[in-house]
Amino acid sequence: MGSNEKDGNYCTICGGIPPAQIKIKKIPIDGKETGIDRLDRILQDVLNLHLARDDEIMDELVKRVQQFNYIPTKKMTEYREALLREYKMFL
């Protein structure tokens, strides 16, 4: 069994997302390595917005990260800080 244009792209072994399409990067959040799907793309997209203030950058990063990843409410501050660190290193 394989994929075609009509059915979409899927793993021929498990039927899920093909391994080559998984774009997860691990970053430290609250002292623990945490996988964030599509982080590089998100960082680039936010960079292209040319935001100046850290709070605006964090808001936009969180909004975009939440589209592909779960962020626990109790860890929101830690996620915001970690994402801003990654953004500044990305620059």
KOLDO-656405 format. One record per atom (N, C-alpha, C, O): chain; x, y, z. Coordinates in Angstrom, 2 decimals. Atoms other than C-alpha are relative to their C-alpha. Layout:
BEGIN
A,X,Y,Z
...
//
This chain:
BEGIN
A,0.85,-1.18,0.00
A,0.00,0.00,0.00
A,0.89,1.23,0.00
A,1.92,1.24,0.67
A,-0.81,-1.20,0.09
A,1.34,3.46,-0.81
A,-0.86,1.24,0.00
A,-2.05,1.19,0.34
A,0.76,-1.24,0.03
A,0.32,7.04,-1.21
A,-0.09,0.48,-1.44
A,0.75,0.16,-2.28
A,0.12,-0.65,1.29
A,-0.92,8.93,-4.20
A,-0.61,1.38,0.23
A,-0.97,1.72,1.35
A,0.51,-1.36,-0.15
A,-2.16,12.44,-4.88
A,-1.40,0.04,0.61
A,-1.70,0.93,1.41
A,1.37,0.00,-0.48
A,-5.78,11.54,-4.16
A,-0.08,-0.30,1.49
A,-0.83,0.35,2.22
A,0.06,0.42,-1.39
A,-5.14,9.86,-0.82
A,0.87,0.84,0.93
A,0.66,0.81,2.14
A,-0.91,-0.77,-0.82
A,-2.41,12.20,0.41
A,1.29,-0.76,0.26
A,1.51,-1.83,-0.32
A,-1.30,0.58,-0.28
A,1.01,11.40,1.80
A,-0.04,-0.64,1.39
A,-0.37,0.03,2.37
A,0.03,0.69,-1.29
A,1.27,8.80,4.56
A,1.06,-1.09,0.02
A,1.57,-1.51,-1.02
A,-0.99,1.06,-0.18
A,3.64,6.20,5.95
A,-0.59,-1.32,-0.51
A,-1.71,-1.67,-0.17
A,0.50,1.26,0.54
A,3.32,2.91,4.09
A,0.06,-1.13,1.02
A,-0.50,-2.20,0.79
A,-0.10,1.03,-1.04
A,4.15,0.97,7.28
A,-1.10,0.17,1.05
A,-1.84,-0.77,1.35
A,0.95,-0.20,-1.10
A,2.00,2.56,9.99
A,-1.24,0.79,-0.40
A,-2.22,0.79,0.34
A,1.14,-0.78,0.45
A,-0.36,4.80,7.99
A,-0.04,1.41,0.55
A,-0.96,2.17,0.24
A,-0.05,-1.34,-0.59
A,0.63,7.93,9.95
A,0.82,0.95,-0.85
A,1.00,0.76,-2.05
A,-0.83,-0.99,0.68
A,2.79,10.91,9.07
A,1.32,-0.66,-0.37
A,1.93,-1.33,0.46
A,-1.29,0.57,0.39
A,5.86,9.87,7.07
A,1.12,0.62,0.85
A,1.12,1.83,1.08
A,-1.08,-0.52,-0.85
A,9.01,10.20,9.22
A,0.72,1.21,-0.58
A,1.14,2.09,0.18
A,-0.70,-1.13,0.62
A,10.58,12.61,6.72
A,-0.77,1.31,0.15
A,-0.20,2.38,0.00
A,0.81,-1.21,-0.12
A,7.71,15.05,7.28
A,-0.13,0.49,1.44
A,-0.72,1.55,1.68
A,0.06,-0.41,-1.40
A,8.03,15.22,11.06
A,1.13,0.99,0.24
A,2.30,0.68,0.01
A,-0.97,-1.07,-0.19
A,9.78,18.46,11.94
A,0.02,0.42,1.48
A,-0.36,1.54,1.81
A,0.01,-0.27,-1.44
A,10.23,18.26,15.72
A,1.42,0.33,0.46
A,2.37,-0.40,0.19
A,-1.28,-0.41,-0.57
A,13.05,20.14,17.45
A,-0.17,-0.01,1.52
A,-1.20,0.43,2.04
A,0.06,0.03,-1.46
A,13.84,19.62,21.13
A,0.72,1.20,0.58
A,1.84,1.53,0.19
A,-0.58,-1.14,-0.71
A,14.47,22.61,23.38
A,-0.24,-0.20,1.49
A,-1.20,-0.85,1.89
A,0.21,0.12,-1.45
A,14.90,22.87,27.16
A,-1.11,0.95,0.48
A,-1.06,2.16,0.24
A,1.07,-0.79,-0.62
A,11.74,24.03,28.93
A,-0.12,-0.45,1.43
A,-0.42,-1.61,1.71
A,0.05,0.29,-1.43
A,11.82,24.21,32.70
A,0.91,-1.17,0.35
A,0.55,-2.02,1.16
A,-0.99,1.02,-0.29
A,14.91,21.98,32.71
A,-0.23,-1.34,-0.65
A,0.48,-2.31,-0.34
A,0.33,1.28,0.63
A,13.37,19.27,30.53
A,-0.03,0.17,-1.52
A,-0.63,1.11,-2.03
A,0.02,-0.04,1.46
A,13.99,18.55,26.84
A,-1.43,-0.25,-0.48
A,-2.05,-1.25,-0.13
A,1.38,0.06,0.46
A,10.67,19.17,25.09
A,-0.04,0.15,-1.51
A,0.58,1.07,-2.06
A,0.11,-0.06,1.46
A,9.81,18.51,21.45
A,-1.05,1.01,-0.43
A,-2.18,1.01,0.06
A,0.90,-0.99,0.57
A,8.26,21.38,19.50
A,-0.06,-0.24,-1.51
A,0.94,-0.08,-2.21
A,0.18,0.27,1.43
A,6.86,20.49,16.08
A,0.03,1.30,-0.80
A,-0.61,2.28,-0.42
A,-0.11,-1.11,0.97
A,7.75,22.90,13.23
A,0.60,1.27,0.58
A,0.30,2.37,0.11
A,-0.55,-1.18,-0.67
A,9.74,25.22,15.49
A,0.82,0.87,-0.94
A,0.68,2.09,-0.91
A,-0.82,-0.82,0.90
A,12.22,26.33,12.82
A,-0.87,0.85,-0.92
A,-0.57,2.02,-1.15
A,0.90,-0.76,0.88
A,9.40,27.35,10.49
A,-0.70,1.11,0.77
A,-0.85,2.22,0.26
A,0.67,-1.00,-0.83
A,7.61,29.16,13.31
A,0.94,1.15,0.31
A,0.55,2.32,0.22
A,-0.97,-1.06,-0.30
A,10.76,31.05,14.29
A,0.21,0.90,-1.21
A,0.26,2.12,-1.08
A,-0.20,-0.80,1.21
A,11.30,32.15,10.69
A,-1.22,0.87,-0.30
A,-1.07,2.04,-0.66
A,1.22,-0.77,0.26
A,7.67,33.22,10.29
A,-0.12,1.19,0.94
A,-0.49,2.28,0.51
A,0.08,-1.10,-0.96
A,7.80,35.32,13.47
A,1.10,1.02,-0.29
A,0.86,2.22,-0.18
A,-1.08,-0.92,0.37
A,11.15,36.81,12.45
A,-0.44,0.90,-1.15
A,-0.13,2.09,-1.17
A,0.46,-0.76,1.16
A,9.54,37.92,9.18
A,-1.02,1.08,0.36
A,-1.28,1.97,-0.44
A,0.96,-1.02,-0.45
A,6.99,39.94,11.19
A,0.69,1.27,0.49
A,0.05,2.31,0.62
A,-0.81,-1.15,-0.46
A,9.79,42.29,12.41
A,-0.57,0.63,1.27
A,-0.67,1.85,1.38
A,0.50,-0.49,-1.28
A,8.34,42.57,15.91
A,1.17,0.49,0.85
A,2.26,-0.07,0.77
A,-1.09,-0.61,-0.77
A,10.37,44.71,18.33
A,-0.01,-0.38,1.48
A,1.05,-0.59,2.08
A,0.09,0.24,-1.44
A,9.10,43.99,21.84
A,-0.06,-1.48,0.31
A,-0.69,-2.26,-0.40
A,-0.04,1.41,-0.40
A,9.77,40.71,23.64
A,-1.39,-0.57,0.25
A,-1.67,-1.71,-0.12
A,1.34,0.53,-0.30
A,6.16,40.39,24.82
A,-0.78,-0.27,-1.28
A,-1.54,-1.24,-1.35
A,0.66,0.24,1.28
A,4.88,40.72,21.24
A,0.56,-1.26,-0.68
A,-0.18,-2.06,-1.25
A,-0.66,1.17,0.59
A,7.40,38.14,20.05
A,-0.48,-1.27,0.69
A,-0.84,-2.24,0.02
A,0.46,1.18,-0.75
A,6.45,35.70,22.83
A,-1.45,-0.33,-0.31
A,-1.80,-1.49,-0.50
A,1.41,0.23,0.32
A,2.73,36.16,22.13
A,-0.15,-0.69,-1.35
A,-0.91,-1.64,-1.49
A,0.10,0.56,1.35
A,3.21,35.40,18.45
A,0.58,-1.41,-0.06
A,0.02,-2.29,-0.72
A,-0.60,1.34,-0.03
A,5.51,32.43,19.12
A,-0.97,-1.00,0.61
A,-1.18,-2.08,0.06
A,0.92,0.90,-0.69
A,3.04,30.87,21.56
A,-1.22,-0.28,-0.88
A,-1.66,-1.43,-1.00
A,1.18,0.18,0.86
A,0.10,31.45,19.21
A,0.29,-1.00,-1.12
A,-0.54,-1.86,-1.42
A,-0.34,0.87,1.11
A,1.89,29.68,16.37
A,0.40,-1.41,0.47
A,0.06,-2.40,-0.18
A,-0.39,1.31,-0.54
A,3.40,26.88,18.49
A,-1.25,-0.79,0.40
A,-1.30,-2.00,0.19
A,1.22,0.69,-0.44
A,-0.06,26.07,19.88
A,-0.80,-0.57,-1.17
A,-1.67,-1.42,-0.95
A,0.70,0.56,1.15
A,-1.31,25.37,16.35
A,0.42,-1.45,-0.24
A,-0.35,-2.23,-0.81
A,-0.53,1.33,0.26
A,0.86,22.22,16.27
A,0.38,-0.77,1.25
A,0.68,-1.97,1.18
A,-0.49,0.59,-1.24
A,1.71,21.53,19.93
A,-0.90,0.39,1.17
A,-1.52,1.46,1.16
A,0.73,-0.31,-1.23
A,0.02,21.35,23.32
A,0.94,0.72,0.96
A,2.08,0.29,1.18
A,-0.76,-0.71,-1.03
A,1.24,23.89,25.89
A,-0.84,-0.03,1.27
A,-1.93,0.54,1.31
A,0.75,0.04,-1.26
A,0.15,23.14,29.48
A,-0.14,1.40,0.59
A,0.84,2.16,0.63
A,0.26,-1.32,-0.57
A,-1.43,26.21,31.07
A,0.94,0.31,1.15
A,1.42,1.44,1.28
A,-0.86,-0.22,-1.16
A,0.64,25.75,34.22
A,1.45,0.29,-0.38
A,2.22,0.82,0.42
A,-1.39,-0.20,0.46
A,3.86,25.90,32.15
A,0.12,1.11,-1.03
A,1.15,1.24,-1.69
A,0.00,-1.03,1.03
A,2.94,28.86,29.93
A,1.18,0.96,0.15
A,1.82,1.29,-0.85
A,-1.12,-0.93,-0.21
A,5.52,31.20,31.48
A,1.31,-0.63,-0.43
A,2.12,0.02,-1.09
A,-1.23,0.70,0.37
A,8.28,28.62,31.05
A,0.12,-0.17,-1.51
A,1.20,-0.03,-2.08
A,0.00,0.14,1.46
A,7.27,28.00,27.43
A,0.31,1.34,-0.66
A,1.11,1.41,-1.60
A,-0.23,-1.33,0.59
A,7.18,31.72,26.66
A,1.48,0.37,0.09
A,2.06,0.84,-0.89
A,-1.41,-0.34,-0.18
A,10.67,32.23,28.10
A,0.90,-0.86,-0.87
A,1.84,-0.35,-1.48
A,-0.81,0.92,0.80
A,12.10,29.16,26.36
A,-0.11,0.32,-1.49
A,0.89,0.29,-2.21
A,0.19,-0.34,1.41
A,10.60,30.12,23.01
A,0.70,1.31,-0.36
A,1.27,1.43,-1.44
A,-0.71,-1.25,0.25
A,11.98,33.65,23.30
A,1.51,-0.23,-0.06
A,2.19,0.36,-0.90
A,-1.44,0.34,0.05
A,15.45,32.23,24.07
A,0.35,-0.61,-1.36
A,1.34,-0.23,-1.98
A,-0.24,0.65,1.30
A,15.23,30.03,20.97
A,-0.08,1.02,-1.14
A,0.72,0.97,-2.08
A,0.17,-1.04,1.03
A,14.05,32.99,18.90
A,1.26,0.86,-0.07
A,1.76,1.15,-1.15
A,-1.19,-0.86,-0.02
A,17.00,35.12,20.01
A,1.24,-0.75,-0.51
A,2.10,-0.14,-1.15
A,-1.11,0.78,0.55
A,19.45,32.30,19.22
A,-0.16,-0.19,-1.49
A,0.82,-0.27,-2.23
A,0.29,0.18,1.42
A,17.74,31.87,15.84
A,0.45,1.21,-0.81
A,0.84,1.08,-1.98
A,-0.41,-1.24,0.69
A,18.53,35.49,14.97
A,1.44,-0.13,-0.44
A,1.98,0.80,-1.04
//
